[in-house]
């Protein structure tokens, strides 16, 4: 009997490069998904409708980072991460398909990991599933990502963004006002593998060595950091956490002008202090912030390319992908 594991991508409204210091983020799962249609078997074998090749490995998986083709490493990484936690593994034979743009900064890899975890029979709470999938990303790509993408893909809620405290892993749904449209505009396809993402993580570690946890730090202590680059990185994280708090308040009171203003400040901070934007992303943010009906625009996700997110009135003329907040991952058995 075939089953379907389905997991959404995500877009982050505000709060980037804060998750790996236990800070605040406000993403939403989107109505774009990765699906694995599968039958139970002893080993894992899967083909992808989007990429060539077939991935095959036995359970437990021996060397996840060496699995071929490369997209199969996300699945093998999940199997390895489940084994590390002594979780029971179920094999499957399946076909993977996705309409999450690949490498667009919309968490296509997290969607694959979460769908794979369900196909591998994971039986755990939301935060544990997300932690296993985060570990899988580390194993598959060596990118030391935070937990935002995987947790959003698991915990998404229709019509809501998720305020996530990445230290406690508390998830608070925040309703997105009906009159607001969320658009994603893809600027360039890229992967964080080989990017400066690990350097940013290391710079935050250096800042914390000097002033303690950034999630608890204030601007005054961030500004006392000796090294100017590390100081700028810390300043971004501290101010971004504050912006997430204010953005949630603005969204809750439908103060779209303030929400948009905070998105602009977030983009400027990611550009100037965190250096994760690109010239093309800056130009697109500048362009869309002039379009009538647009409240706010910023780069979203890890950066170094990828997407910008636009918050606008329902009838604003945006050329991009309109997304809606969606429920998190699911496992279903279709009626035959
Ligand atoms: C990538 C990572 C996340 C997060 C964002 C930046 O998407 O996977 O953990 O760090 O970048 O906010």
Boltz pocket constraint, residues with backbone or C-beta under 6 A from the ligand:
constraints:
  - pocket:
      binder: B
      contacts: [[A, 15], [A, 16], [A, 17], [A, 18], [A, 19], [A, 20], [A, 105], [A, 145], [A, 146], [A, 147], [A, 148], [A, 149], [A, 301], [A, 302], [A, 303]]
      max_distance: 6.0
